[in-house]
């Protein structure tokens, strides 16, 4: 009888979690906050401080760092680096989050889909999903806005309004800081320098120039070269550049042999970068750009594995042009994009010509009012030749 009850309970939990993942049922009030607004998270009678990864609101769903909330709700979280999974245990129940697969697994062997975000090497899950699995209440208070998890076994002293009043000064101060930063970001013109096919003997000089001008960039790297140039990769991270994958072989006959071949090359590069830096970057650029090779089946497998794909809209042609031609073609394309109010994403390689012209390019972009930033996972925007919004 006990065994039967346990099975029934397991089935009910599974069905409930599946229902909470359906599009029409994930939009709780807290999730109605747009991606352009702040949301604060509380557990019982306290506001949660997120020291690294912050809550993310995407497509009307609020994602929160699992580990930060689980500890406050007396749940144990264990990470398995071998299979890139997280196991959550509370009371007698256990659930495994399969990060690479965007799936979760209860006590049975069955797997169910789950949208997972990875931000600053932290696992973020839909807030309502966490609340349901941990069997805690979830309320929303608009003036914060505050999404509040309430443990049913804990005596709550304050109403949602009282909780807000306790933290009102802190909340309003953070909202003002966010507003100021957001307005500054909106008014700033940003350009992105990106460098493919490294790291190699020229990368140090590129990094020297970027450091001199306090500019930041994004490096799409080939896996064997990262293993042979670990110091350069670590320097990129230390100097606040973004790191990303550009395949293992850089051979189109191998990379595009099948969707699985592409996925394996990107995962291997990503895993090597993680082993060197401790950063799990899902940003990729496929060799030779996404057209024509990245047909629907290839894009599907990347989207299903939560990769972010970046092509470019300014091609320097630095692999074949002279220094003068590189400068001329970049300037011309950037000016045309500026007229259309389009953010430049500029393609370079780790070549000697690029080292030579980089100071002039940076000075030109600065004179045009651009700030040179590295790609940020939380601020990712679509930049692919297929206009595939999933990537």
SULHUVEN-V111793 format. One record per residue. N is the residue number from 0. NEAR is the number of other ideal C-beta (glycine too) atoms within 10 Angstrom. D_CENTER is the distance of its C-alpha to the mean C-alpha in whole Angstrom. Layout:
BEGIN
n=N near=NEAR d_center=D_CENTER
n=N near=NEAR d_center=D_CENTER
END
This chain:
BEGIN
n=0 near=5 d_center=46
n=1 near=6 d_center=43
n=2 near=7 d_center=42
n=3 near=8 d_center=42
n=4 near=9 d_center=40
n=5 near=12 d_center=37
n=6 near=12 d_center=37
n=7 near=10 d_center=37
n=8 near=12 d_center=35
n=9 near=14 d_center=32
n=10 near=12 d_center=33
n=11 near=10 d_center=32
n=12 near=17 d_center=29
n=13 near=16 d_center=28
n=14 near=10 d_center=29
n=15 near=12 d_center=28
n=16 near=18 d_center=24
n=17 near=13 d_center=24
n=18 near=12 d_center=26
n=19 near=17 d_center=23
n=20 near=18 d_center=20
n=21 near=8 d_center=22
n=22 near=9 d_center=21
n=23 near=6 d_center=24
n=24 near=11 d_center=24
n=25 near=19 d_center=21
n=26 near=14 d_center=21
n=27 near=19 d_center=23
n=28 near=14 d_center=24
n=29 near=28 d_center=21
n=30 near=21 d_center=19
n=31 near=16 d_center=21
n=32 near=20 d_center=19
n=33 near=11 d_center=17
n=34 near=10 d_center=14
n=35 near=8 d_center=16
n=36 near=12 d_center=18
n=37 near=17 d_center=18
n=38 near=21 d_center=18
n=39 near=22 d_center=20
n=40 near=23 d_center=20
n=41 near=23 d_center=23
n=42 near=18 d_center=25
n=43 near=18 d_center=29
n=44 near=15 d_center=30
n=45 near=13 d_center=27
n=46 near=17 d_center=24
n=47 near=17 d_center=21
n=48 near=8 d_center=20
n=49 near=14 d_center=16
n=50 near=7 d_center=17
n=51 near=11 d_center=13
n=52 near=22 d_center=10
n=53 near=18 d_center=12
n=54 near=22 d_center=12
n=55 near=17 d_center=10
n=56 near=19 d_center=12
n=57 near=15 d_center=11
n=58 near=11 d_center=15
n=59 near=15 d_center=17
n=60 near=22 d_center=15
n=61 near=27 d_center=14
n=62 near=23 d_center=12
n=63 near=28 d_center=13
n=64 near=24 d_center=13
n=65 near=23 d_center=15
n=66 near=18 d_center=17
n=67 near=21 d_center=18
n=68 near=23 d_center=19
n=69 near=20 d_center=21
n=70 near=12 d_center=23
n=71 near=17 d_center=24
n=72 near=19 d_center=26
n=73 near=12 d_center=27
n=74 near=21 d_center=25
n=75 near=11 d_center=24
n=76 near=17 d_center=21
n=77 near=11 d_center=21
n=78 near=13 d_center=19
n=79 near=12 d_center=20
n=80 near=9 d_center=19
n=81 near=5 d_center=21
n=82 near=10 d_center=20
n=83 near=18 d_center=16
n=84 near=19 d_center=17
n=85 near=20 d_center=18
n=86 near=14 d_center=21
n=87 near=22 d_center=22
n=88 near=14 d_center=26
n=89 near=17 d_center=28
n=90 near=9 d_center=31
n=91 near=8 d_center=32
n=92 near=16 d_center=29
n=93 near=15 d_center=26
n=94 near=19 d_center=23
n=95 near=18 d_center=21
n=96 near=21 d_center=17
n=97 near=17 d_center=17
n=98 near=21 d_center=13
n=99 near=15 d_center=14
n=100 near=18 d_center=16
n=101 near=17 d_center=14
n=102 near=16 d_center=17
n=103 near=25 d_center=19
n=104 near=18 d_center=23
n=105 near=18 d_center=26
n=106 near=15 d_center=29
n=107 near=10 d_center=30
n=108 near=6 d_center=29
n=109 near=10 d_center=27
n=110 near=14 d_center=23
n=111 near=12 d_center=22
n=112 near=12 d_center=19
n=113 near=20 d_center=16
n=114 near=16 d_center=13
n=115 near=21 d_center=10
n=116 near=22 d_center=7
n=117 near=16 d_center=6
n=118 near=18 d_center=5
n=119 near=13 d_center=8
n=120 near=14 d_center=9
n=121 near=17 d_center=10
n=122 near=23 d_center=10
n=123 near=24 d_center=10
n=124 near=23 d_center=13
n=125 near=22 d_center=15
n=126 near=25 d_center=17
n=127 near=21 d_center=20
n=128 near=20 d_center=19
n=129 near=24 d_center=20
n=130 near=23 d_center=23
n=131 near=17 d_center=24
n=132 near=22 d_center=24
n=133 near=20 d_center=25
n=134 near=15 d_center=28
n=135 near=22 d_center=27
n=136 near=12 d_center=28
n=137 near=16 d_center=26
n=138 near=17 d_center=27
n=139 near=19 d_center=26
n=140 near=18 d_center=27
n=141 near=12 d_center=27
n=142 near=12 d_center=28
n=143 near=24 d_center=25
n=144 near=19 d_center=23
n=145 near=21 d_center=23
n=146 near=25 d_center=22
n=147 near=27 d_center=24
n=148 near=21 d_center=25
n=149 near=18 d_center=28
n=150 near=16 d_center=30
n=151 near=8 d_center=33
n=152 near=9 d_center=34
n=153 near=13 d_center=34
n=154 near=7 d_center=36
n=155 near=15 d_center=35
n=156 near=9 d_center=37
n=157 near=15 d_center=35
n=158 near=11 d_center=34
n=159 near=18 d_center=31
n=160 near=11 d_center=33
n=161 near=11 d_center=34
n=162 near=23 d_center=31
n=163 near=21 d_center=30
n=164 near=13 d_center=33
n=165 near=15 d_center=33
n=166 near=16 d_center=29
n=167 near=12 d_center=30
n=168 near=9 d_center=30
n=169 near=12 d_center=27
n=170 near=19 d_center=25
n=171 near=12 d_center=27
n=172 near=10 d_center=26
n=173 near=13 d_center=23
n=174 near=15 d_center=23
n=175 near=10 d_center=25
n=176 near=11 d_center=23
n=177 near=12 d_center=20
n=178 near=11 d_center=22
n=179 near=10 d_center=23
n=180 near=10 d_center=20
n=181 near=13 d_center=19
n=182 near=10 d_center=22
n=183 near=10 d_center=22
n=184 near=12 d_center=19
n=185 near=8 d_center=20
n=186 near=7 d_center=23
n=187 near=11 d_center=22
n=188 near=13 d_center=22
n=189 near=14 d_center=19
n=190 near=24 d_center=19
n=191 near=23 d_center=17
n=192 near=28 d_center=19
n=193 near=24 d_center=17
n=194 near=28 d_center=19
n=195 near=24 d_center=20
n=196 near=21 d_center=22
n=197 near=24 d_center=22
n=198 near=25 d_center=22
n=199 near=17 d_center=26
n=200 near=12 d_center=29
n=201 near=19 d_center=28
n=202 near=23 d_center=25
n=203 near=16 d_center=26
n=204 near=15 d_center=28
n=205 near=26 d_center=25
n=206 near=20 d_center=24
n=207 near=12 d_center=27
n=208 near=18 d_center=27
n=209 near=22 d_center=24
n=210 near=13 d_center=25
n=211 near=11 d_center=28
n=212 near=14 d_center=26
n=213 near=12 d_center=24
n=214 near=21 d_center=21
n=215 near=20 d_center=18
n=216 near=25 d_center=16
n=217 near=23 d_center=14
n=218 near=29 d_center=16
n=219 near=25 d_center=15
n=220 near=29 d_center=18
n=221 near=23 d_center=20
n=222 near=21 d_center=20
n=223 near=13 d_center=24
n=224 near=21 d_center=24
n=225 near=24 d_center=21
n=226 near=12 d_center=23
n=227 near=11 d_center=26
n=228 near=20 d_center=25
n=229 near=14 d_center=23
n=230 near=11 d_center=24
n=231 near=22 d_center=22
n=232 near=24 d_center=19
n=233 near=13 d_center=19
n=234 near=17 d_center=21
n=235 near=28 d_center=18
n=236 near=17 d_center=16
n=237 near=10 d_center=19
n=238 near=14 d_center=19
n=239 near=12 d_center=16
n=240 near=24 d_center=15
n=241 near=22 d_center=11
n=242 near=25 d_center=12
n=243 near=26 d_center=11
n=244 near=26 d_center=14
n=245 near=24 d_center=17
n=246 near=26 d_center=19
n=247 near=21 d_center=21
n=248 near=16 d_center=25
n=249 near=18 d_center=24
n=250 near=12 d_center=27
n=251 near=13 d_center=26
n=252 near=8 d_center=29
n=253 near=16 d_center=27
n=254 near=23 d_center=23
n=255 near=20 d_center=24
n=256 near=14 d_center=27
n=257 near=13 d_center=25
n=258 near=18 d_center=22
n=259 near=11 d_center=22
n=260 near=17 d_center=23
n=261 near=25 d_center=20
n=262 near=17 d_center=17
n=263 near=16 d_center=19
n=264 near=26 d_center=19
n=265 near=26 d_center=15
n=266 near=18 d_center=15
n=267 near=15 d_center=18
n=268 near=25 d_center=17
n=269 near=23 d_center=13
n=270 near=16 d_center=15
n=271 near=20 d_center=18
n=272 near=23 d_center=15
n=273 near=16 d_center=14
n=274 near=12 d_center=18
n=275 near=17 d_center=19
n=276 near=18 d_center=16
n=277 near=9 d_center=15
n=278 near=16 d_center=11
n=279 near=18 d_center=9
n=280 near=23 d_center=7
n=281 near=19 d_center=7
n=282 near=19 d_center=8
n=283 near=23 d_center=11
n=284 near=27 d_center=15
n=285 near=28 d_center=18
n=286 near=21 d_center=21
n=287 near=14 d_center=23
n=288 near=16 d_center=21
n=289 near=23 d_center=20
n=290 near=12 d_center=23
n=291 near=10 d_center=26
n=292 near=14 d_center=24
n=293 near=24 d_center=21
n=294 near=13 d_center=23
n=295 near=10 d_center=22
n=296 near=11 d_center=22
n=297 near=21 d_center=20
n=298 near=21 d_center=17
n=299 near=13 d_center=18
n=300 near=16 d_center=17
n=301 near=24 d_center=14
n=302 near=16 d_center=13
n=303 near=14 d_center=14
n=304 near=16 d_center=12
n=305 near=17 d_center=9
n=306 near=23 d_center=8
n=307 near=21 d_center=8
n=308 near=25 d_center=11
n=309 near=24 d_center=13
n=310 near=20 d_center=17
n=311 near=20 d_center=19
n=312 near=17 d_center=21
n=313 near=22 d_center=23
n=314 near=16 d_center=25
n=315 near=25 d_center=27
n=316 near=14 d_center=29
n=317 near=29 d_center=29
n=318 near=15 d_center=30
n=319 near=10 d_center=33
n=320 near=17 d_center=34
n=321 near=12 d_center=36
n=322 near=15 d_center=35
n=323 near=10 d_center=37
n=324 near=15 d_center=35
n=325 near=24 d_center=32
n=326 near=20 d_center=32
n=327 near=12 d_center=34
n=328 near=16 d_center=31
n=329 near=25 d_center=28
n=330 near=16 d_center=30
n=331 near=11 d_center=32
n=332 near=17 d_center=28
n=333 near=21 d_center=27
n=334 near=12 d_center=30
n=335 near=13 d_center=29
n=336 near=17 d_center=26
n=337 near=16 d_center=27
n=338 near=8 d_center=30
n=339 near=6 d_center=27
n=340 near=7 d_center=25
n=341 near=12 d_center=22
n=342 near=15 d_center=19
n=343 near=23 d_center=20
n=344 near=20 d_center=18
n=345 near=23 d_center=21
n=346 near=23 d_center=21
n=347 near=28 d_center=23
n=348 near=19 d_center=24
n=349 near=25 d_center=25
n=350 near=21 d_center=29
n=351 near=11 d_center=32
n=352 near=22 d_center=32
n=353 near=22 d_center=28
n=354 near=20 d_center=29
n=355 near=17 d_center=32
n=356 near=22 d_center=31
n=357 near=25 d_center=28
n=358 near=12 d_center=30
n=359 near=14 d_center=31
n=360 near=24 d_center=28
n=361 near=21 d_center=27
n=362 near=11 d_center=30
n=363 near=17 d_center=30
n=364 near=23 d_center=26
n=365 near=15 d_center=27
n=366 near=8 d_center=31
n=367 near=14 d_center=29
n=368 near=10 d_center=27
n=369 near=21 d_center=24
n=370 near=15 d_center=21
n=371 near=20 d_center=19
n=372 near=21 d_center=16
n=373 near=20 d_center=13
n=374 near=24 d_center=10
n=375 near=13 d_center=7
n=376 near=18 d_center=4
n=377 near=12 d_center=5
n=378 near=9 d_center=8
n=379 near=14 d_center=7
n=380 near=11 d_center=11
n=381 near=14 d_center=13
n=382 near=20 d_center=15
n=383 near=22 d_center=16
n=384 near=14 d_center=20
n=385 near=18 d_center=20
n=386 near=8 d_center=19
n=387 near=16 d_center=17
n=388 near=9 d_center=15
n=389 near=15 d_center=13
n=390 near=21 d_center=11
END
